[in-house]
Amino acid sequence: MSILRYLSDIPQAFDNLRAQRTRTALTALGIVFGVGSVIGMLAIGAGAREESLAFIEQLGVRNVLVESIPAASVAEMQQRRRSSPGMTERDVRILEANVDSLEMLSPRRTLHPARVLPKPSQTIPNVYGVRETYATIHNLRLGEGRFFSAREDVESAPVCVLGDRAKISLLGYGPGATGKFVKVNDTWLEVLGVLAPQVASTVKGAQSEDRNNLIYIPFNTFQYRFWDQNAFMVKDDLDGIDLRLKPNGDSVRAAEVVSAILNSTHRNTEDFTVTIPAALLAQQQKTQTIFTYVMVAIAAISLLVGGIGIMNIVLATVMERTREIGIRRATGARRSDIVRQFLSESVLISVGGGVLGIAFGLSLSWLIARTAEWKTIVTPASVIIAFSVSVAVGVVFGIYPAMKASRIDPIEALRYE
């Protein structure tokens, strides 16, 4: 029954607000910006979270990644070589023999070519020399063709697999890249396949290179067909070793074993890092949760300001309509009727501002994704939360003015000019 009473007050509340269009619109702006900001910030957080999860999934939650640290100068490399041989294939053999939970691994070498044909339309793609297991370790998905095989690796076959952006840069947007040839330095390579687009890194400590602008070739092909004389002056033989553990493997324990083995072979020289994607995932989730809370708290300030604006406008309205309140009370209106009347107006302002705020939030999320090139995801939960808070703001900040209006003495109100 009380709900019907509130519904019956809505037309009158709407007419009262319409009579003060400009004031009502300005009051609702705080709610509009608050709701829109909350939706936009949650959309940024959700988009960043999904990209991070996708990137960590590419790295593999069962993986342990070993990265060589290049020397800053030739003098530093010479200093290292007095104690450490650097990362070599010997490390690969030792890890294969001593990491019990190891399922597979792949050494990795990189090269920035001096020239590539066809001439790239964008940045020259780097070359990765890896084993065939690299595709499984990093969950690489193929958009066309296939990845090279173990036999092609053993035979040092002149073949390659292109990243999505490398394919576009070298061979254009058209399909049918499989079977074509690209020339890297002085070696022609047959294209066996093209990878589907991969997520770029947003995680500190992970491989941050553009994974879509790479040319993957068999590790032995790299060893015997390519040579980067300058790189060996400041780099190790290998740029990294990527390990995938068995399903029941403990990545933290495996990382400790890997670090102990490499510290032994490198004589405690700090020329490598060991990264655990599973630990990165936990760290990234925690960081993004804090980031989301902070951004939403900042955006919620707009809702608070909007609530204060609602309270202010309703208080002003109470003062302007004191005589009207006196007449209503004198003709039999109860205090609850007066409360309901003014509370309906404040809720209408917050509901209208909330609806417009949802539209503003959707537009803001689209604009951020378009201009800043950040992925944004507007979830139903964020819309519901923001709208519910806006309605709650209207109720909370409308109660005091409504109660004040209901306490006005009818006799004094009738004398009010």
N, C-alpha and C positions, 0 to 999 in steps of 0.2 A: 504493500500500500504506500509506503514512504517513497519507494522508487517511482511510483506513478506521480506522486506529488512533485518530485524533482523534475520529472519529464514534463509535467504541466507548466513548470516555471521556465523552461528553456526558451519558448517563443518570446516571453516578456524580457528575459535576460538578453536574448539576441537583439531585440528592438532597442533596448537601452544601450547596448554596445554599438549598434549601428548608428545611433544618434551622435556618438562621439567617435567617428571613424578614424580620424587621424591619431587621436590619443590611444585608441585601442590597438591600431597597427603598430605604433611605436613601442607600445608595451609588449606586444607579442614578439617583436624582433629579438629580444633577449632569449626567449624560448626557442625561436627559429634557429638562431646561431648556436645555441647550446646543444640542441638535439642534433643539428647537422654536424657540429664538431665532434660530438661523441661518436656518431655513426662513422664519420670519416676517419677518426683515430683508430677505432676498432677495425675498420676495413684495412688500414695500413698494417696494423698488427697481425691480422689474419693472413694477409697476403705475404708478409715477410715470413710468418711462421710456416706457411705452406711451401714457400720457395726453399727455406732452410731444410725442412723435412725432406723435400725432394732431392736436394743436393746431398744431404747426409745419406739418403738411400742409395744415390749413385756411388758415393764413396764406399758404402757397405758397412752396416753395423757390425758385421763379423770380421771386418778388415783391420789390419794394423799397417800403417803407412810409414815407411822409413824414407826420410828425405836427406840428401846430402846438402851440406851448407857450403856454397862456393866461397873461396877465399876472396878477400877484398883486393888483394894485390899479389903479384908474383912473389914478393918477399914473404908475405904471410903464408903462401902455399909452401915455399921452401922451408919455412919454420915448422909447418905441420909435418912435412915429409920426414923430418928427423925422428918423429915418434910414431906417426901413423901412415899406413900405405893408402889411406882414403878408402872410399867404398868401391869394392871390386867384385868380380865374379867369385872370388874366393869366399866373400861374405855370403853370397847366394848359396853356395854349396854347404857352408857351415850351418846356415839357418835351416836348410832343407833337412839336414841330418840331425839337428838338435831340438827343433821346436816340435814337440809331440803332438800338439793340437793343430798343426798345419795341415790344411787341405790342398792348397796350391799357392804358388807365388809367381811373380813376374818381375825380373829386373827391368829397369827403364833407363833409356838414354835419350837425350834431347839434342836437337840441332836447329839452329836458326839458319836456313839456307841463304846463300848469297844471291841465288837467282832461281826462279821457278817459271816454267812454261806449261800452259799458256800464262801470259802475264796476269797476275792477280789484279782484280779491280779494287781490292781492299788491302789490308796489311798482309804481308807475306806470312803464310801459315808456318808454324813450327813443325818439326818432324819428331815423332815419338817412335823409338825403337823398342818394341815390347814383345813378349811371348803371346801365343794365341790365348793363354789363360787370362790375359788382361781384360778381355771382353767380359768374361764371367765374373771376375773379381769386382769390376766396377759396374756391373749390370748394364752394359752398353746395349742399346736397342738399335736395330738396323732399320733404316727406312727404305733401303734398296740393296740388293745383292747379298753378300756374305762377308764374314770376317775371314782372315787368312787362317790356314790350318797349321798344325804342328809340323807336318811334312814340308810345307812351304818355308817354314822357319828353318828347319834343318838344312834345306837345300839352298838357303839364302836367295830365295826367289825374288825377282824384281817386281813385287806387287805392293799394293797399298790399299788402305781404306780411308776415305775422306770424312772429316767432320762436316756437318751440315753447312756451316758458313764457308768453310774451305771449298766445298764443292761449288757453291754459288759464286764465289770469288774467282775460281779457276775455270769452271765449265758452264756457268750461267744457271738460270732457273729451270731450264727444261729437264724432263726426265731422261733416263737412259744413259746415266754416267758410267754404268758398269761396262767394262770392255774398252773404255777409252784410256788414253795414256797421258800422264803428266811427267814433266822432266824436272827433277830436283837436282840442282847443281849440274853434274854431268851424267846422271843416271835416269833413264826412262823407266817409269813404273806403271804397270797396268792397274787400273782401278777395279778392285773386286767388289766394293760395296760403298754405301754412303750411310753414315749414322743418322738416326733421328735426332732432332734438336735436344740438347742437354741443358740442364739448369746451370746458370753461372754461380760461382761461389759467392756467398754472403757471410761466410763463416771464417773468422780469424783463426789461422793456424792450418787451414785446409789448402789444397791446391787451388790457387787463385787465378791460374791462367785461363784464357778463354778456351774452354774445352770443345767448342764448336769450330774453332779455327785451327784444327790440327790435321796432320797427315800421319796416320799410323802405318808403320811398316814392320815386318818381322825383325826380331832382335838381331839375328845373325845377318840379315840383309844390311842392317845398320852397321854392324861390326866390320863387314868385309867390303862394303860398297861405298861407305861414307867416311870422311875424315875431317875433323875440325881441329886443326893444329893449334890455333890460339886458345881454344877452350881448355885444353889439357894443361895450360899454364896456371889456371886458377880454378879448375874443376876436377873432381874425381872421375875415375873411369865410368862410374855409374852415377846417374842423377837421383836414383831412388830404387827402392825395392818395395813392392806392394804384396802383402800377404793376406790370404783369406783363410780363416780358421774353420775347423769342423763345426757342425751345428751346436755341439755341446761345449765348444771351446770358451774359455774365460779370456776375454780380450785384454783385460787389465793384467792378469797373470802372464799372458803371452807377451804383452808389451814389456813387462819387467824382464822376462827371459831374453827377448830380443835385445833390449838395452844392455843387459849383462854380457851377452855374447859379443856385441859390437864394441862395447867398452873394452873388452878383453883383446879383441883383434886390433882395435884402434889405439890401444894403450891409454885409455881414458882421455883421448883428445876429443874436444867438443866440436866435431866436424859433421855431426848428423843430428837429426831430431826424429823422435818417434811419436806419431800421432794416432790416437784412438778415436775413430769417428763416433763410436757409441758415447764416449765421454764428451765429445764436442756437442753431440745432440743434447745431452742433459744440460750442459752449460748454456747452449743457445736457447733452449726452452726457458731456462730460468731468467736469462737476460731479457728475452723478449716479453716474458710475463711482467717483469718489473717495468720495462719500457711502456707496455700497454697500459699498466696501472697509472703510471705517471702522466702519460698523454691524456688518458680519460679523465684523470683528476683535474688536469689543466682545462680540458674542455668543459668539465662540469661546473667550473667557475662561471661560465656563461649562463648556465641554468640557474645558478644561485643568484646572479645579477638579474636574470629574468624574473625570478620569484620575488625579489625585492621590488622590482618594477610593478609586478602585479599587486603586491601589498600597497604600494604607494598609490596606484591609480584607484584601487578600490576604496582606500581611505579618503582620497579626494572626492570620490563619488559619493561616499557616505555624507561628507560635509555638505556637498552641493544638494543632496536630496534629503536633508534633515526634515524639511517640512513635509515631504512626501511620506517619509517614515512615520511622522506623527499622525498624519491623516489615516494611514493604513492601520496603525495601532488603535486609533480612536474608533475606527469602524469595525474592530473585532479581530484584526490580525494578531496572531500570537508571536512570541519571540522566535519560535522555531521557524515560522513563516518568513520572518525578516532574515534570519540566518540563511535559510535555504535560498532566498532571492539573491543575496550578494555572493554566496558561495557558488551558485550556478554561474554567475557572471565570470568569476575568477577561473572556474574550471573550463568554461567555454574559451576564454583567452588562451589557457594552456593547451587545450585540445587542438584549437585552430593553429596555434604556434607549433605544436608537435607534428601535425600533419604537414604543414609547410616545411618544418625542419627535416622531416623524412625526405621530402623532395630535394631540399638543399643538400642533405647528406649524400644522397645518391649522386647528385650533380658534382659535389665536391670530390667524391671518390673517383668518379670518371675523369674529372679534370686533373687530379693528382696522377692517376695512372697514365694519362695522355701526355702531360707536360713534363713530369718528373721521371717518367718511365719506371715507376714503382708498381709492382703488382698489388692491387687492392681487391679484397673480397668482402662484399657486404653480405653478412649472414642474417637470416631471419631473427636470430637471438639478439643481435646488436640493435636491430630496428625495434623489436619488442621492448628491450631494456630501456632504450633512449625515450621511446614514447611513454612507457609506464612511468619513468622518472618525471617526465614533463607534466603528466597528469597529477602525480603526487605533489609536485611543486605547486601546482595550481590550488590543490586542496589545502596543503600546509600553510601556504602564504595567504590564502583567502580566509582562513578560519578566524584570525584575529580581527580583521576589519568587519567581518560578518557578525562576530560576537559583539563588537563595539556598537555596531548599528542596532543590534537587538536590545541593548541596554539603555538606549536613549529614552529619556522620560517623555512620554507622549505630550504632556502639557507644555514642557519646555520646547519640544520640537514644533508644536503649532505656533509658538511665539517667535520661532527662529526666522529671520529675514535673510 
